[in-house]
């Protein structure tokens, strides 16, 4: 029952927030023409590596350039 509740309210949340997500994607793309999402490996529970995906809030290739 809890899983069904989680799925239904997650879907409703995505539908309600989709205009905000779309506006964020457009703003990132217009600001500097780079990719919208940043993907990076992270270590999770039991030392399992997973790929984290988030909106990019830094310059393109900032992770490769390092602190300057």
QUINORSUL-V343948 format. One line per field, one symbol per residue. psi: psi as a letter, one per 30 degrees, with the letter a starting at -180 (. if undefined). Layout:
# QUINORSUL-V343948
psi->???
This chain:
# QUINORSUL-V343948
psi->eeeeeeeefeeeeeeefeeeeeeeeeeeeeeggakekkkkklkakhgkkljkklkkgllkgeeeeak.
